Amino acid sequence: MYSSLSKSRQPLLFAIAFIMLICFSSFQSVVEAQTLSPVEFNREQLVKMPVVGWIAEARLGSTPYRVGADGSIRMVPATGSITYDFRTGDTAVNLAGDHVEPAVTLYNPGSTNSRSSGESRAFNALSCIGNQVRVLTGEARGETGYVIGKHGGSEHVMVDFKDQDVLYKMTPGDKMQVYAFGAGMELKNAGDVQAFSMSPRLLEALTEAGMGVTPEGKLRVPVALTVPAKIMGSGLGADQAYTGDYDIQLFDEEVVEKYGLDALRFGDIVAITDADHSFGRIFKTGAITIGVITHSDSNIAGHGPGFTTLLTSTSGNIETVTDSRANLKYLLFE
């Protein structure tokens, strides 16, 4: 009788133990969160100014074909225009495209009608991830969204809006104003961590999501995925990380599977280990860089999903916590 009574109590005991474990884990998470200090930065010194962009037309090169690293030839959508069905939070890997830019693509041709003009460079460099955007012309006039990415080479800035229906009111050539705010940001209590293209709006959203400075002085950042620097491609070696992006090559199947990189989404906050962007993009053992996924995968050798820099530490003074909600969809639009 004692034996059967004990057996009958086992499910209840297991349930109690499970609940206690959950409570302990939650308590531990709360304690850890309480030990983090908010990131301090020079908000009062930051300059806020408007920069203007136009919705870009879709672009292709002199031939419609793209030659893959495996010798394959494809004709697929690429940069520019309005991408209705792949936006913030959607896959950046599993789509029939090459360097596709999510949501709405902006550019500024400048006074010389050139993407290398001073106005074009300023538009790309001063636009920060999380900056508010307001539509100035067209049927969607007055609608507001956020900057979600930057693309080098084409010098594009990508923006998205909470309501997808807004995109259907837009047309290439419509003008938008970005309230550029964040260039010149300096972190005061995170050691040698430097900020790039980080708006105060995004920094505050990341703080609410669990970013902060540990008692040891490390900057803890939630990230969706981690990438090894050995597979970084196009953009590596650039002498600055304020504009554009650089690409994560997905040609090595073992690495992709090991790090779960086929799950990369537009807007994912991602860490690259052994990567230092302090004064350009270099490989450096022990360094770490945090950024956001801003354009889609590519079959072209040396290319892949684009990564725009947000934070870097040459000494490795950043620690990461994996969080599937570390994505601009949740940080900016919910």
C-alpha positions as CSV (number, residue, x, y, z in Angstrom):
1,M,0.0,0.0,0.0
2,Y,2.8,2.4,0.9
3,S,4.5,1.6,-2.4
4,S,1.4,2.3,-4.5
5,L,0.8,5.5,-2.5
6,S,4.3,6.7,-3.2
7,K,3.9,6.0,-6.9
8,S,0.6,7.9,-7.0
9,R,2.4,10.9,-5.5
10,Q,5.2,10.9,-8.0
11,P,3.4,12.9,-10.8
12,L,2.5,15.5,-8.1
13,L,6.1,15.7,-6.8
14,F,7.4,16.0,-10.4
15,A,5.0,18.8,-11.1
16,I,5.9,20.7,-7.9
17,A,9.6,20.3,-8.7
18,F,9.1,21.6,-12.2
19,I,7.2,24.6,-11.0
20,M,9.9,25.3,-8.4
21,L,12.5,25.1,-11.2
22,I,10.6,27.6,-13.3
23,C,10.2,29.9,-10.4
24,F,13.9,29.7,-9.6
25,S,14.9,30.3,-13.2
26,S,12.6,33.4,-13.3
27,F,14.0,34.6,-10.0
28,Q,17.5,34.2,-11.3
29,S,16.7,36.1,-14.5
30,V,15.2,38.9,-12.5
31,V,18.2,39.0,-10.3
32,E,20.5,39.1,-13.3
33,A,18.5,41.9,-14.9
34,Q,18.6,43.9,-11.7
35,T,22.4,43.7,-11.7
36,L,22.7,45.2,-15.1
37,S,23.3,49.0,-15.4
38,P,21.7,51.0,-18.2
39,V,24.1,52.0,-21.0
40,E,25.1,55.6,-20.6
41,F,25.8,57.7,-23.7
42,N,26.2,61.3,-24.8
43,R,22.6,61.9,-25.7
44,E,22.7,65.6,-24.9
45,Q,25.6,66.1,-27.5
46,L,23.9,64.2,-30.4
47,V,22.8,66.3,-33.3
48,K,19.4,65.6,-34.9
49,M,18.9,66.7,-38.5
50,P,16.8,65.7,-41.5
51,V,18.2,63.8,-44.5
52,V,16.0,63.0,-47.5
53,G,15.7,59.9,-49.8
54,W,13.6,58.8,-52.7
55,I,12.2,55.3,-53.2
56,A,14.6,53.7,-55.6
57,E,13.6,51.9,-58.7
58,A,14.5,48.1,-59.0
59,R,18.0,47.7,-60.4
60,L,19.8,45.0,-62.5
61,G,23.2,45.0,-64.1
62,S,24.2,45.0,-67.8
63,T,22.9,41.4,-67.9
64,P,19.9,40.0,-66.0
65,Y,21.9,36.9,-65.0
66,R,23.7,36.3,-61.7
67,V,26.5,33.7,-61.7
68,G,26.6,31.7,-58.5
69,A,29.7,30.4,-56.7
70,D,28.7,26.9,-57.9
71,G,28.5,28.1,-61.5
72,S,24.7,28.3,-61.6
73,I,23.0,31.1,-63.5
74,R,19.8,32.8,-62.2
75,M,17.6,35.7,-63.1
76,V,16.0,36.9,-59.9
77,P,14.9,40.2,-58.2
78,A,17.7,42.1,-56.6
79,T,18.2,45.6,-55.1
80,G,15.8,48.6,-55.0
81,S,12.1,49.3,-55.2
82,I,9.4,48.1,-52.6
83,T,9.5,44.6,-51.4
84,Y,6.0,43.8,-50.2
85,D,6.3,40.2,-49.1
86,F,9.7,40.1,-47.4
87,R,10.0,42.6,-44.6
88,T,11.4,42.9,-41.1
89,G,11.3,39.6,-39.3
90,D,11.0,37.5,-42.5
91,T,13.6,35.1,-43.8
92,A,16.7,36.6,-45.4
93,V,17.7,33.2,-46.8
94,N,14.8,31.3,-48.2
95,L,13.6,33.5,-51.1
96,A,14.1,33.6,-54.8
97,G,16.2,36.8,-54.9
98,D,19.8,38.1,-54.7
99,H,20.7,41.0,-52.3
100,V,17.0,41.7,-51.9
101,E,16.3,44.7,-49.7
102,P,13.4,44.3,-47.3
103,A,10.4,46.7,-47.3
104,V,11.2,50.1,-48.9
105,T,14.5,51.1,-50.4
106,L,15.6,54.8,-50.4
107,Y,18.5,56.6,-52.0
108,N,19.7,60.1,-52.6
109,P,21.2,60.9,-56.1
110,G,22.6,64.2,-54.8
111,S,23.2,67.4,-56.7
112,T,25.5,65.5,-59.2
113,N,23.0,62.7,-59.8
114,S,25.5,60.2,-58.4
115,R,25.4,57.7,-55.7
116,S,28.9,58.8,-54.7
117,S,27.8,62.4,-54.2
118,G,28.3,64.1,-50.9
119,E,24.5,64.1,-50.3
120,S,24.3,60.4,-51.0
121,R,27.1,59.6,-48.7
122,A,25.6,61.8,-46.0
123,F,22.2,60.2,-46.4
124,N,23.7,56.7,-45.9
125,A,26.2,57.6,-43.1
126,L,23.9,59.8,-41.0
127,S,20.8,57.5,-41.2
128,C,20.9,55.3,-38.1
129,I,19.0,52.0,-37.4
130,G,15.8,52.9,-35.6
131,N,15.6,56.5,-36.8
132,Q,12.1,57.7,-37.5
133,V,11.1,58.2,-41.1
134,R,8.2,60.3,-42.5
135,V,6.7,60.1,-46.0
136,L,6.7,63.5,-47.6
137,T,5.0,62.8,-51.0
138,G,2.5,60.5,-52.6
139,E,-0.5,58.7,-51.4
140,A,1.2,57.6,-48.2
141,R,2.2,61.1,-47.2
142,G,2.4,61.6,-43.4
143,E,2.9,57.9,-42.6
144,T,5.9,57.1,-40.3
145,G,8.3,54.2,-40.1
146,Y,11.8,53.4,-39.1
147,V,15.2,52.9,-40.7
148,I,16.0,49.1,-40.7
149,G,19.2,48.8,-42.7
150,K,21.9,50.2,-44.9
151,H,23.5,48.7,-48.0
152,G,26.9,49.5,-49.4
153,G,27.7,49.8,-53.1
154,S,24.3,50.8,-54.0
155,E,24.3,53.3,-51.1
156,H,20.7,52.4,-50.1
157,V,18.9,52.9,-46.9
158,M,16.0,50.5,-46.1
159,V,12.9,51.5,-44.1
160,D,9.8,49.7,-42.9
161,F,6.4,50.5,-41.6
162,K,4.2,48.7,-39.0
163,D,1.2,48.5,-41.3
164,Q,2.0,46.5,-44.5
165,D,-0.9,48.2,-46.3
166,V,1.1,51.5,-46.2
167,L,3.6,50.0,-48.7
168,Y,0.9,49.5,-51.3
169,K,0.2,53.3,-51.2
170,M,3.8,54.0,-52.2
171,T,5.5,54.2,-55.6
172,P,9.2,54.6,-56.7
173,G,10.1,58.3,-56.6
174,D,8.1,59.1,-53.5
175,K,10.2,61.2,-51.1
176,M,10.8,60.5,-47.4
177,Q,12.6,62.3,-44.6
178,V,14.8,60.5,-42.1
179,Y,15.2,62.2,-38.8
180,A,18.9,61.4,-38.6
181,F,19.9,61.0,-34.9
182,G,22.7,58.9,-33.4
183,A,25.9,59.7,-35.4
184,G,28.6,60.6,-32.9
185,M,27.1,58.4,-30.1
186,E,29.7,57.5,-27.5
187,L,29.1,54.9,-24.8
188,K,30.3,56.0,-21.4
189,N,30.2,52.9,-19.2
190,A,30.9,50.0,-21.5
191,G,34.7,50.0,-21.8
192,D,36.0,50.1,-25.3
193,V,32.7,49.3,-27.0
194,Q,32.0,51.7,-29.9
195,A,28.6,52.4,-31.5
196,F,27.9,52.7,-35.2
197,S,24.6,53.7,-36.9
198,M,22.8,53.2,-33.5
199,S,19.9,55.4,-32.8
200,P,18.9,56.3,-29.3
201,R,15.5,54.7,-30.1
202,L,17.1,51.3,-30.8
203,L,19.5,51.5,-27.9
204,E,16.5,52.1,-25.6
205,A,14.6,49.2,-27.2
206,L,17.6,46.9,-26.7
207,T,17.9,48.0,-23.1
208,E,14.2,47.0,-22.5
209,A,15.0,43.6,-24.2
210,G,17.9,42.9,-21.8
211,M,20.9,44.9,-22.8
212,G,23.0,46.5,-20.1
213,V,26.4,46.7,-18.4
214,T,27.3,43.9,-16.0
215,P,29.0,44.5,-12.7
216,E,32.3,43.4,-14.4
217,G,31.8,46.2,-16.9
218,K,30.9,44.1,-19.9
219,L,28.1,45.0,-22.3
220,R,25.5,42.3,-22.4
221,V,23.5,42.2,-25.6
222,P,20.6,39.9,-26.7
223,V,21.3,38.4,-30.1
224,A,19.3,36.1,-32.4
225,L,22.3,34.2,-33.7
226,T,26.1,34.2,-33.6
227,V,28.4,34.0,-36.7
228,P,32.1,33.2,-36.9
229,A,34.2,35.8,-38.6
230,K,35.8,33.1,-40.9
231,I,32.8,33.2,-43.2
232,M,32.5,36.9,-43.6
233,G,32.9,38.1,-47.2
234,S,32.2,41.2,-49.3
235,G,32.9,44.4,-47.3
236,L,35.7,42.9,-45.2
237,G,38.6,45.3,-45.3
238,A,36.6,48.4,-45.6
239,D,38.3,51.3,-43.8
240,Q,35.2,52.3,-41.9
241,A,31.9,50.8,-40.7
242,Y,29.6,53.8,-40.6
243,T,28.1,53.2,-44.0
244,G,26.9,50.1,-45.9
245,D,27.3,46.5,-44.8
246,Y,29.3,43.4,-45.2
247,D,28.2,39.9,-46.2
248,I,27.8,36.6,-44.4
249,Q,28.8,33.8,-46.8
250,L,26.6,30.7,-46.5
251,F,28.4,28.4,-48.8
252,D,29.8,26.1,-46.1
253,E,27.0,23.7,-45.2
254,E,28.7,22.5,-42.0
255,V,29.1,26.0,-40.6
256,V,25.5,27.0,-41.6
257,E,24.1,23.9,-39.8
258,K,26.4,24.4,-36.7
259,Y,25.3,28.0,-36.2
260,G,21.8,27.7,-37.5
261,L,22.4,30.4,-40.1
262,D,19.6,29.2,-42.5
263,A,17.3,30.8,-39.9
264,L,18.6,34.3,-40.5
265,R,15.9,37.0,-40.8
266,F,15.8,40.6,-41.9
267,G,16.2,42.7,-38.8
268,D,18.0,40.0,-36.7
269,I,20.5,41.4,-34.2
270,V,23.5,39.2,-34.7
271,A,27.0,38.8,-33.2
272,I,30.1,38.2,-35.2
273,T,32.9,36.7,-33.1
274,D,36.6,37.6,-33.8
275,A,35.5,40.6,-35.8
276,D,36.7,44.2,-35.0
277,H,35.1,47.2,-36.7
278,S,36.7,49.9,-34.6
279,F,38.5,51.5,-37.6
280,G,37.3,49.3,-40.4
281,R,36.3,45.7,-40.8
282,I,39.0,43.3,-39.8
283,F,39.5,39.8,-38.4
284,K,40.8,39.9,-34.8
285,T,40.8,37.0,-32.4
286,G,38.8,37.8,-29.3
287,A,37.1,40.8,-30.7
288,I,33.3,40.9,-31.2
289,T,30.9,42.9,-33.3
290,I,27.1,43.3,-33.1
291,G,25.0,44.3,-36.1
292,V,21.7,43.8,-37.9
293,I,20.8,41.8,-41.0
294,T,19.8,44.2,-43.7
295,H,19.7,42.4,-47.1
296,S,19.1,38.9,-48.4
297,D,21.3,36.0,-49.2
298,S,23.2,35.8,-52.5
299,N,24.6,33.0,-54.6
300,I,27.5,35.2,-55.8
301,A,31.0,34.2,-54.5
302,G,31.9,36.2,-51.4
303,H,28.4,37.4,-50.8
304,G,25.4,36.6,-48.6
305,P,23.0,38.2,-46.1
306,G,24.1,41.8,-45.4
307,F,25.2,42.9,-41.9
308,T,25.2,46.5,-40.8
309,T,27.4,47.3,-37.8
310,L,25.9,48.6,-34.5
311,L,28.5,47.8,-31.8
312,T,32.1,46.6,-31.7
313,S,34.7,45.8,-29.1
314,T,38.3,45.1,-30.0
315,S,39.0,43.6,-26.5
316,G,35.8,41.4,-26.6
317,N,34.1,43.5,-23.9
318,I,30.6,42.3,-25.2
319,E,28.9,39.2,-24.0
320,T,25.8,37.9,-25.7
321,V,22.6,36.2,-24.7
322,T,20.6,34.2,-27.3
323,D,17.1,35.5,-27.7
324,S,14.9,34.7,-30.7
325,R,13.1,38.0,-30.3
326,A,16.3,40.0,-30.8
327,N,14.9,41.3,-34.1
328,L,13.8,44.8,-35.2
329,K,10.3,43.5,-35.7
330,Y,9.9,43.2,-31.9
331,L,12.3,46.0,-31.0
332,L,10.8,48.7,-33.2
333,F,7.3,47.7,-34.4
334,E,5.7,45.9,-31.4
